[in-house]
Amino acid sequence: MTKSHRLRMTLVGVIVPLALAILAAILVVTAIPELPDPIAIHWGPAGEADGFGPVWVQFVVLFVSIGLYSALALAVIASSGAPSRAPGGAPSSAPTEITVNQKVIIATAPCLAMLLAVLVSGSTLMQRGLTDAAAAPSVVPVLVLALGLGAGSAVLAWFVLPTAASPRQIERSDVPTLDLSQTQRAVWLGNIGPSRWVGALSVAMGALSIIGGGVVVWAAAPILEFVVYLAFTLGVAALVASTVFWRARIDESGMLVVSALGLPRYFYPLRDIDAASTSTIDPVRDFGGWGLRWGGSGRFGIVTRRGIALEVGRTNGKVFVVTVDGAEQGASVLNALVTRDRQRSAG
């Protein structure tokens, strides 16, 4: 990764989005003396103002949303510059380049920033001179402009960013097969989830987002919308939990991975498995993030943290990846069960 490439990625993913947020905030600040109190901050399906609140809500929307996404883009940039490592922990000789997943994440940063900057500043500036925010004009023209400029920013960012490299060929480690007789039974169980500090941080940030957003909605909207907001955010939280915390089981039927909420679930019978191995995974670099992820070249996985992962090669050429403690033991048991199943089928 050259300095020029890193500079372009930082410019697109961090500097430009934050500059757009600051510019939009300056425009809102200069308009405050001419704004009604409260201002319109929400519009209905037809474009009419139907939600009102203090002007500081606009700054919260701008800097929290754009700031958090810029932090994600910064993490992606940092991971693209980190040296790859083989399963044993030694640096790999493979060059580190930006992947398609990383490029999509970074290119989305200016798109999101432009969309929010235009929408927040435009919807605020058009209320200058009003004595009652209920008389605010339709927000539809501002929304159309924001969507168009946001899409254009994403396209421009895509061409400014370095060319995406092919998915990295992840080095796998050989896993010895468990010595298993024809009559012995073997079961392996594993819990899948983020590391403790990441889990605690995620819960804290989620709680802060729900509480902070709840305060904003409470101040700006009727009680019914506040209740709808809470129901929606709690539903999103449950959806996130269903993609972060999992249970894995390997036995004579195959490999089963189930979300903590029961769905989704993935099952691969022994006859559909070629072999299992382990590898060292970097979520951002190899899969573009965390959760249910596509890594290119037929690789799909449940990626919740960095480190050793259990890789299940399937007979159709695709690979299922799970970041889990005890991946080596799981691969050893799975290989033994697959080998014995083939011997029984051949016999």
C-alpha positions, 0 to 999 in steps of 0.5 A, spaced: 500 500 500 503 506 497 502 513 501 499 515 495 493 510 495 493 511 503 492 518 502 486 518 497 483 513 502 483 517 508 481 523 503 475 520 501 473 516 507 475 521 513 477 528 511 471 529 505 465 527 510 468 530 516 469 537 512 462 536 509 459 535 516 462 542 518 460 546 512 453 544 513 453 545 521 456 552 519 450 554 514 445 552 520 449 556 525 449 562 520 441 561 519 439 560 527 437 568 528 432 567 522 429 560 524 423 559 528 423 556 534 422 550 534 424 548 527 421 543 523 426 536 523 421 531 520 416 531 514 411 526 512 410 522 506 407 528 502 413 532 504 409 536 509 412 538 516 410 534 521 415 533 526 418 539 530 424 540 535 430 544 537 435 546 532 441 542 536 438 536 533 440 537 526 448 537 529 446 531 533 444 527 526 450 530 522 456 529 527 454 522 530 452 519 523 458 522 519 463 521 525 461 514 526 461 512 519 468 516 518 471 512 524 469 505 521 472 508 514 478 509 518 478 502 521 478 500 514 484 504 512 488 502 517 486 494 516 488 495 509 495 497 511 496 492 516 501 486 514 497 480 512 499 474 517 499 467 516 496 462 521 502 461 525 502 469 526 508 470 522 507 476 517 505 474 510 509 476 504 502 477 500 501 484 498 496 488 502 491 492 497 484 495 498 479 489 497 472 490 493 469 490 500 473 495 503 472 500 497 465 499 498 465 501 505 470 507 504 466 510 498 459 510 502 462 515 507 462 521 502 455 519 499 452 518 506 456 525 508 453 529 502 446 526 503 446 528 510 449 535 509 445 537 504 438 534 507 440 537 514 442 544 511 437 544 506 431 543 510 434 548 515 435 554 511 429 553 507 425 555 514 429 562 514 424 568 515 418 563 518 415 565 524 412 558 524 415 552 522 409 548 520 409 553 514 415 550 512 415 548 504 416 541 502 422 537 503 422 533 497 426 538 492 431 538 498 431 530 498 431 529 491 438 534 491 441 530 496 440 523 493 443 525 487 449 529 490 450 523 494 450 518 489 454 522 485 459 523 490 459 515 491 461 514 483 466 520 484 469 516 490 469 510 487 474 512 481 478 516 486 480 510 490 485 505 488 483 499 484 480 494 488 485 487 488 482 480 487 480 477 494 486 475 498 488 468 498 488 466 505 493 461 508 490 455 511 494 451 516 493 443 516 489 440 521 491 433 523 485 428 523 482 426 530 483 418 530 476 416 531 474 408 530 468 406 527 464 405 533 466 411 537 462 418 537 465 425 537 461 431 538 464 438 538 461 444 541 463 452 540 460 459 542 461 464 536 461 471 538 466 478 539 471 478 544 469 481 551 471 488 550 468 488 543 462 485 545 462 490 551 463 496 547 458 494 542 453 494 547 455 500 550 454 504 544 448 501 542 445 503 549 448 510 547 445 510 540 438 508 543 438 513 549 440 518 545 436 517 539 430 516 544 432 523 547 432 526 540 425 523 538 422 525 545 424 532 544 421 533 537 415 528 536 409 526 539 409 520 544 406 515 539 412 516 534 417 515 540 414 509 542 414 507 534 422 509 535 423 504 541 420 498 538 424 499 531 430 500 535 429 494 539 427 490 533 434 492 530 438 491 536 435 484 536 436 483 529 444 485 530 444 480 536 442 474 531 448 475 527 453 476 532 452 471 537 451 464 535 452 456 537 456 451 533 455 443 533 459 438 529 457 431 530 455 425 526 450 429 522 454 434 520 456 441 522 450 446 524 451 453 526 445 457 529 444 464 531 442 465 539 435 467 537 434 460 533 434 464 526 438 464 521 441 457 521 446 453 517 447 446 516 452 442 512 451 434 512 458 430 512 457 428 505 457 435 502 463 437 506 470 436 503 475 438 508 476 443 514 482 447 516 483 453 520 486 460 518 487 467 521 482 472 519 482 480 519 474 481 519 475 488 515 481 486 510 478 479 508 470 480 509 469 488 509 466 488 516 463 483 521 457 479 521 454 475 516 459 476 510 461 475 503 469 474 502 469 473 495 471 467 491 465 463 494 467 464 501 461 466 506 462 466 513 460 468 520 465 473 522 465 476 529 472 478 531 479 477 528 483 471 529 483 463 528 477 461 524 474 454 522 474 453 515 469 448 512 471 447 504 465 444 501 464 439 495 461 444 491 468 448 491 465 454 496 468 455 503 464 456 510 468 460 515 467 461 522 471 465 527 470 461 533 474 458 539 477 451 539 477 452 531 483 447 531 479 442 535 473 443 531 476 442 524 480 435 527 473 432 529 470 434 523 475 431 518 475 425 522 467 424 521 467 426 514 473 421 513 469 415 517 463 417 513 466 416 506 469 410 508 462 407 510 459 409 504 465 406 500 464 400 504 
